[in-house]
Amino acid sequence: MTLYRCDQCGNKTRFDVFDTVRRRRFEHADLGGDVEVEDEEILERTIDRVVCRWCESSDAVIEVHPEG
């Protein structure tokens, strides 16, 4: 999981993450027509944009790499 911080307002907890995902998943449909995802594998994920929920900035949002 990626952590973010907004350098404009200091937010560290609330962000809208816009991403593009390519995935493979196994869907199981029962005879009643209900579908359940039983297995899913993310093949590729690209983060398109991250927007701060507090100040709505996207230019000031940076990735935080926790040490340890």
TAKAQUI-V347970 format. One record per residue. N is the residue number from 1. RES is the residue in one letter. BURIAL is # if it has 9 or more other ideal C-beta (glycine too) atoms within 8 Angstrom, else .. Layout:
# TAKAQUI-V347970
n=(N;N)
res=(RES;RES)
burial=(BURIAL;BURIAL)
This chain:
# TAKAQUI-V347970
n=(1;2;3;4;5;6;7;8;9;10;11;12;13;14;15;16;17;18;19;20;21;22;23;24;25;26;27;28;29;30;31;32;33;34;35;36;37;38;39;40;41;42;43;44;45;46;47;48;49;50;51;52;53;54;55;56;57;58;59;60;61;62;63;64;65;66;67;68)
res=(M;T;L;Y;R;C;D;Q;C;G;N;K;T;R;F;D;V;F;D;T;V;R;R;R;R;F;E;H;A;D;L;G;G;D;V;E;V;E;D;E;E;I;L;E;R;T;I;D;R;V;V;C;R;W;C;E;S;S;D;A;V;I;E;V;H;P;E;G)
burial=(.;.;#;#;#;#;.;#;#;.;#;.;.;.;#;.;.;.;.;.;.;.;.;.;.;.;.;.;.;.;.;.;.;.;.;.;#;.;.;.;.;.;.;.;.;.;#;.;.;#;#;#;.;.;#;.;#;#;.;#;#;.;.;.;.;.;.;.)
